[in-house]
């Protein structure tokens, strides 16, 4: 059930962007989201005082908190899904041959691959509302899915999921809703321990995220003159290098990272940073 809820949550938030004619719906949605967040904060301040932060994480308490957070996040996702967005997207895919060391004889030849997509969603008032990341690496045999939701420049909801696809691998997940602070959420490992997340950890995630934004803005500004245009976006690529690995006989490669940027973001957001 938890995996189904997670998949639905991603699908709701990252589904198709509404058409540009949805002005009235977008206006009403701003109110819905603001009211939802305000209600959550008010309820949190009332209920959190009755919860001891030193309380042991019992199965019942954990399940209750997870259910509460999932319900609240689903409400937010539905509200965010009705907004009109301008977006920045970066994506890449690369592959290279390698030879994995084997204890039984010669190394095993194969192809190492990695792919990643990041997306930043800005509302009609040019405020960052959402950020998503998906990544898959064959070398580490891992997949990751991150989703952050923002309101008034603050991080209000987080869903991070990491899956180890190797034999015996496990799934880890972080779920946070700021309105539940000081006990903001749960970090859990499949078949393992779980622990609560507090306000300091949420603040650290927000700081880490915003510290990464200047680099993004710098890339968007620098590459603007080189970008090609289509009906709605500027499109350009930058190049990055992946170092080789002598032990696996893999060579260094240079690969393109494609950026797609909604045109309106340049005068309304990017140039003002």
C-alpha positions as CSV (number, residue, x, y, z in Angstrom):
1,X,0.0,0.0,0.0
2,X,2.8,2.4,0.9
3,X,4.5,1.9,-2.5
4,X,1.1,2.5,-4.3
5,X,0.6,5.7,-2.3
6,X,4.1,6.9,-3.3
7,X,3.6,6.2,-7.0
8,X,0.3,7.9,-7.0
9,X,1.8,10.9,-5.2
10,X,4.5,11.3,-7.9
11,X,2.0,10.8,-10.7
12,X,-0.3,13.4,-9.3
13,X,2.3,16.1,-8.9
14,X,4.3,15.4,-12.0
15,X,1.4,14.9,-14.4
16,X,0.6,17.1,-17.4
17,X,0.8,20.9,-16.9
18,X,-2.6,22.6,-17.4
19,X,-3.1,24.9,-20.4
20,X,-2.4,28.6,-20.3
21,X,-6.2,29.3,-20.3
22,X,-6.6,28.1,-16.7
23,X,-6.1,31.6,-15.1
24,X,-9.1,31.4,-12.9
25,X,-8.3,27.9,-11.7
26,X,-4.7,29.0,-11.0
27,X,-5.9,32.0,-8.9
28,X,-8.2,29.8,-6.8
29,X,-5.5,27.2,-6.4
30,X,-3.2,29.7,-4.8
31,X,-5.8,30.2,-2.1
32,X,-6.4,26.5,-1.7
33,X,-2.7,25.8,-1.2
34,X,-2.3,28.7,1.2
35,X,-5.3,27.6,3.2
36,X,-4.1,24.0,3.3
37,X,-0.7,24.9,4.5
38,X,-2.1,27.4,7.1
39,X,-4.5,24.8,8.4
40,X,-1.7,22.2,8.7
41,X,0.5,24.6,10.7
42,X,-2.3,25.6,13.0
43,X,-3.2,22.0,13.7
44,X,0.5,21.1,14.2
45,X,1.0,23.7,16.8
46,X,-2.0,22.4,18.7
47,X,-1.1,18.7,18.6
48,X,2.7,18.6,18.7
49,X,2.8,19.9,22.3
50,X,1.2,16.7,23.4
51,X,3.9,14.5,21.8
52,X,7.1,13.9,23.7
53,X,10.1,14.2,21.4
54,X,11.9,11.5,23.3
55,X,9.1,9.0,22.9
56,X,10.3,5.7,21.4
57,X,9.2,5.0,17.8
58,X,6.6,2.3,18.3
59,X,5.0,0.6,15.3
60,X,1.6,2.1,16.0
61,X,3.0,5.6,16.4
62,X,5.0,5.2,13.2
63,X,2.1,3.9,11.2
64,X,-0.2,6.7,12.4
65,X,2.3,9.4,11.5
66,X,3.0,7.9,8.1
67,X,-0.8,7.7,7.4
68,X,-1.3,11.3,8.5
69,X,1.6,12.6,6.4
70,X,0.5,10.7,3.3
71,X,-3.0,12.1,3.6
72,X,-1.8,15.7,4.0
73,X,0.7,15.3,1.2
74,X,-1.9,13.9,-1.1
75,X,-4.1,17.0,-0.5
76,X,-1.1,19.2,-1.3
77,X,-0.3,17.2,-4.4
78,X,-3.8,17.6,-5.7
79,X,-3.8,21.4,-5.2
80,X,-0.3,21.8,-6.7
81,X,-1.4,19.7,-9.7
82,X,-4.0,22.3,-10.8
83,X,-1.5,25.1,-11.1
84,X,0.0,26.5,-14.3
85,X,3.8,26.1,-14.3
86,X,6.9,27.3,-16.1
87,X,9.7,24.8,-15.8
88,X,13.4,24.2,-16.0
89,X,14.5,20.7,-16.9
90,X,17.9,19.1,-17.0
91,X,18.5,15.6,-18.2
92,X,21.2,13.3,-19.4
93,X,22.0,9.7,-20.3
94,X,25.4,8.1,-20.9
95,X,26.8,4.6,-21.3
96,X,30.3,3.2,-21.6
97,X,31.8,-0.3,-21.7
98,X,33.5,-1.7,-18.6
99,X,34.9,-5.0,-17.3
100,X,33.7,-5.9,-13.8
101,X,36.4,-7.8,-11.8
102,X,35.5,-11.5,-11.1
103,X,36.9,-13.9,-8.6
104,X,36.3,-16.8,-10.9
105,X,38.6,-15.7,-13.7
106,X,38.6,-13.0,-16.4
107,X,36.5,-9.9,-15.7
108,X,32.9,-9.7,-16.9
109,X,32.3,-7.3,-19.8
110,X,29.3,-5.1,-19.7
111,X,27.9,-1.6,-20.3
112,X,27.7,0.9,-17.5
113,X,24.9,3.4,-17.7
114,X,23.5,6.4,-15.8
115,X,20.5,8.6,-16.4
116,X,19.1,11.6,-14.5
117,X,16.3,14.1,-14.8
118,X,15.8,17.1,-12.6
119,X,12.9,19.5,-12.9
120,X,12.1,22.8,-11.2
121,X,8.4,24.1,-11.3
122,X,7.6,27.8,-11.0
123,X,4.0,29.1,-10.5
124,X,2.5,32.0,-12.4
125,X,3.9,34.4,-9.9
126,X,7.4,33.0,-10.6
127,X,7.7,31.3,-7.2
128,X,9.4,28.0,-6.9
129,X,6.7,25.4,-6.1
130,X,8.2,22.0,-6.7
131,X,11.4,20.2,-7.5
132,X,11.8,16.6,-8.7
133,X,14.7,14.3,-9.4
134,X,14.9,10.8,-10.8
135,X,18.2,9.0,-11.2
136,X,19.2,5.4,-12.2
137,X,22.7,4.0,-12.1
138,X,23.6,0.5,-13.3
139,X,27.0,0.7,-11.6
140,X,25.6,1.2,-8.2
141,X,22.4,-0.7,-9.1
142,X,20.3,2.1,-7.5
143,X,17.4,4.2,-8.5
144,X,16.3,7.4,-6.7
145,X,13.2,9.6,-6.8
146,X,13.0,12.9,-4.9
147,X,10.1,15.3,-4.7
148,X,10.1,18.6,-2.8
149,X,7.2,21.0,-2.4
150,X,7.6,24.7,-1.5
151,X,5.4,27.5,-0.3
152,X,6.5,31.1,0.3
153,X,10.1,30.1,-0.4
154,X,10.0,27.5,2.4
155,X,10.3,23.7,2.0
156,X,7.0,22.3,3.2
157,X,7.0,18.7,2.0
158,X,9.6,16.1,1.1
159,X,9.5,12.6,-0.4
160,X,12.8,10.9,-1.1
161,X,13.1,7.2,-2.1
162,X,16.2,5.2,-2.8
163,X,16.1,1.7,-4.0
164,X,19.1,-0.7,-4.0
165,X,18.4,-3.1,-6.9
166,X,21.4,-5.4,-6.1
167,X,20.8,-8.9,-4.6
168,X,19.8,-8.4,-1.0
169,X,19.3,-4.6,-1.6
170,X,16.9,-2.6,0.4
171,X,14.6,0.4,0.0
172,X,15.0,3.6,2.1
173,X,12.5,6.4,2.3
174,X,12.3,9.9,3.8
175,X,8.9,11.5,4.3
176,X,8.6,15.0,5.7
177,X,5.8,17.5,6.2
178,X,6.7,20.8,7.8
179,X,3.3,21.2,9.4
180,X,4.0,18.1,11.6
181,X,7.1,19.7,13.1
182,X,8.8,19.4,15.6
183,X,8.2,15.7,14.8
184,X,8.3,16.4,11.0
185,X,8.4,13.0,9.5
186,X,10.1,9.6,9.3
187,X,13.1,8.1,7.7
188,X,12.8,4.4,7.3
189,X,14.8,1.5,5.8
190,X,12.9,-1.6,4.5
191,X,13.2,-4.5,7.0
192,X,15.3,-2.2,9.3
193,X,15.1,0.7,11.7
194,X,13.0,3.8,11.5
195,X,13.5,7.2,13.2
196,X,11.8,10.5,13.4
197,X,12.9,13.6,11.5
198,X,13.0,16.9,13.4
199,X,13.0,20.6,12.4
200,X,16.8,20.8,12.2
201,X,16.9,18.1,9.6
202,X,14.2,19.7,7.5
203,X,16.1,23.1,7.7
204,X,19.3,21.4,6.6
205,X,17.6,19.9,3.5
206,X,16.2,23.3,2.7
207,X,19.6,25.0,3.1
208,X,21.3,22.3,1.0
209,X,18.7,22.8,-1.8
210,X,18.9,26.6,-1.9
211,X,22.7,26.5,-1.8
212,X,22.5,24.6,-5.1
213,X,20.4,27.2,-6.9
214,X,23.1,29.8,-7.7
215,X,24.9,27.2,-9.8
216,X,21.7,26.5,-11.7
217,X,21.1,30.2,-12.3
218,X,24.6,30.8,-13.4
219,X,24.3,28.0,-16.0
220,X,21.0,29.4,-17.3
221,X,22.3,32.9,-17.6
222,X,25.6,31.9,-19.2
223,X,24.1,29.5,-21.8
224,X,21.2,31.8,-22.8
225,X,22.9,33.2,-25.9
226,X,23.7,29.8,-27.2
227,X,20.2,28.4,-26.7
228,X,17.9,27.3,-29.5
229,X,14.2,28.2,-29.4
230,X,11.1,26.3,-30.0
231,X,7.5,27.5,-29.4
232,X,7.7,27.6,-25.6
233,X,11.3,26.8,-24.5
234,X,15.0,27.7,-24.8
235,X,17.1,24.6,-25.3
236,X,20.8,24.1,-24.8
237,X,23.4,21.6,-23.6
238,X,26.4,21.7,-21.4
239,X,29.1,19.0,-21.2
240,X,30.3,17.2,-18.2
241,X,33.0,14.5,-17.7
242,X,32.8,11.2,-16.0
243,X,36.2,9.9,-14.8
244,X,37.4,6.5,-15.9
245,X,38.0,3.5,-13.6
246,X,41.3,1.6,-14.2
247,X,40.1,-1.4,-12.2
248,X,37.1,-1.8,-14.4
249,X,38.9,-0.8,-17.6
250,X,36.4,2.0,-18.2
251,X,37.6,5.2,-20.0
252,X,36.7,8.8,-19.1
253,X,33.8,10.1,-21.1
254,X,32.3,13.5,-21.9
255,X,28.5,13.6,-22.1
256,X,25.9,16.3,-22.8
257,X,23.3,17.5,-20.2
258,X,20.3,19.0,-22.0
259,X,18.4,22.0,-20.4
260,X,14.9,23.1,-21.4
261,X,13.7,26.4,-20.0
262,X,10.3,28.0,-20.4
263,X,11.0,31.3,-22.2
264,X,9.0,33.5,-19.7
265,X,11.3,32.5,-16.9
266,X,14.2,34.6,-18.2
267,X,12.6,38.0,-17.9
268,X,10.4,37.1,-15.0
269,X,12.8,35.1,-12.7
270,X,16.2,34.2,-14.0
271,X,17.4,37.7,-15.0
272,X,16.4,39.0,-11.5
273,X,18.5,36.6,-9.6
